[in-house]
């Protein structure tokens, strides 16, 4: 069974954050809340953790993972950023927006899309996620917490206890912020080309509209 740790959603106890970071450094994987949905996560250099998450979610090799990063300078270290993309992302973060970008050599190849060599990046606007990343001192590798059979059936947990029960024997840590589940996913922007492309309209999409309109950037939505 996973160890459950309760954290205040806005002011997580620092001692608990220390404990969580230590567990992640030692190879644990966790179920935890973000500024969007609950996610499965581990330290980004944890190969065994990656394999476990792939197995839990039954993910294909081309699944797009996301790195939760602490800042724009962090993104610059792990992603290849053009000047234009740097300026655009700077206006968004922190936000529930995932940016698809080419990765630098700092990112293990196992995490990347096998053909495009890309990965998602997000600077979360949520104290629990931010505190853990800062204390860990490295990005978190994450993907949304969905059971494969429920995803295929179009069903997802509605209450936190149901979600915790689903993953209780599959992860090492469950972080409980004692809040309702957020059903909304992040907005996804593909920034690998000359023009950003909206792959998914999710939370904080209004920020995309506002920034793009103010900068006279055409909003291109993937079909």
C-alpha positions, 0 to 999 in steps of 0.5 A: 500500500502507498503511504498517504501524505496530506498537504495543505493546497496553498501552504504545504508543510516544508518538513513533508516536502523534504520527506517527499523529495527524499523519497523521490530521490530514492526512486519512488513514484507518486500520485499527486495534485497539480494545477490541473488533474492529479498526475503520476510522477517521479524524478525525471532521471528515474528510469525504473520509475519511468518504466513503472509509470509506462506499465501502470498507464500501458503507454505506447513508446510515442506517448508525450510525457511532460516535465514539470519545471520550476522556472523559465531558466529551467525550461531553457536548460532542458529545451531548445528555445528560440528567442520568439518562443522564449518571449512567448513562454515568459508571458505565460508562466506559471500556468496550466499550459504545456509547451511541446519543445525540442529537448536538449541533451540534458533530457534522457532519450527514453523520455522523448517522443522517439521520432520528434525528440520532443517533450512537454514542459510546464511551470505549474501554478500550484504551491504543492508542485512548485515546492516539491520541484524546488526541493528536489532540485530537478524536474518531475516527469509526469503524466496524467493519472488515468487507469487504462481501462477507465480511459478506454471506457471514457470513465474517470474517478469523480471523488479523490478516495476513488482515485486513491483506491485505484492507485493505492497498490501501484505507487509508493506515495499518495499526496492528498490536498483534501480538495475536489478533483479537477477534471480539466486538463492543461492547454497544450501548445506545440512550439516546435514549428515557426507558428505555435499550434494549439493541440488541446484547449484546456485550463488557461486557454484564455491566457493563450487567446489574450497573449496571442491577440496582444502580440498579433500572433495567429491562433492556429488550432490543430484539427 
